[in-house]
Amino acid sequence: MSSLDALDQIKALVADGVGYTILSQRFARHGVIINRLATIPVVRPAIERTISLAHASDRPLSIAAKAVHGLLLDLVARHTQNGRWV
């Protein structure tokens, strides 16, 4: 069985002129094809995203899951407050 990294394939198609894509700056600048891609920041309209944390609704969270939940909420709050995730 072989694997396919869809992100690299999408960037290769864009680099070959087949189309366009919207990626985070981190992913746009990562990989072997970066010298063949032109990047333009999207500033208007601003792109917003919703981040969800899901768990089984029919079971209470374990102590470990509660700890991870708290850590993730703190991490997201810090990154949005300091402007890292705008």
N, C-alpha and C positions, 0 to 999 in steps of 0.2 A: 504494500500500500504506500502511495506517495502522498506527501502533503503539499498544499498550495497556500502560499502566503498571499491572500487576496490584496492586501495593501500594496505589496511590491508589484503585483500584476497591474493594479489600477494605475500606479505611478508610471509603470512602463508604457501603458497605453497612452497616457497623457503625454509622456515624453515623446512618443511617436506621432503625436498630433491627432489622435483618435477622438479626444474629448477633453473635458475639464473635470476637476474635482475640488471639493472643499475639504481641507484637512487642518488639523491643529498644526501650529508651527513646528512643534516637536516632531510630528510624523512627516511633515513635508521636508524637513531638513535631515532626515535619517535615511540611510541606505546608500546603495551604490549609484543610484540614478540622479542624485541631487544636482550634479553639474549639468544635467539636461533639462531641468525644470526651472521655470520662472515662477516666482511666488509674489503675490500681491495681497497685502493684508485686507481683510474685509472689515471696514469700519462703519459703513452705513448700508443697510441698517445693522445695528449691533446684533450679534448672534447670542441668543440666550439658550441655556440648557437646563434641563431638570435632571437631577441626580437622585436615584431612588435606591433604597436599601430594602431588600425583600427578605422575608423569612416565612416559615410555615405559620399560618394563622391559627391552626388547630393545636399548637403546642407552645408552651411557654419557652422563652429563651433560656438557655443554659447560662451559668455564671460566666463562662468564657465568651459566649455570644453577646451577653450584655456588656462585657468589657470591650469587645471589638466594636460594638454599636457606639459606645461612648467615645472611644478613640476616633472612630470615623467622623462622628459629628464634630468633635473638637478639631480634627484635621481640616475638614471642609470649612468650618467657621474661620479658622486662622488663615487659610489660603484665600478666602473671599474677602476678609477684612483687610489683609495686607496688600491686596491688589494683584496677587499672583494669579488668581483665577478671576478674571474680570468678565 
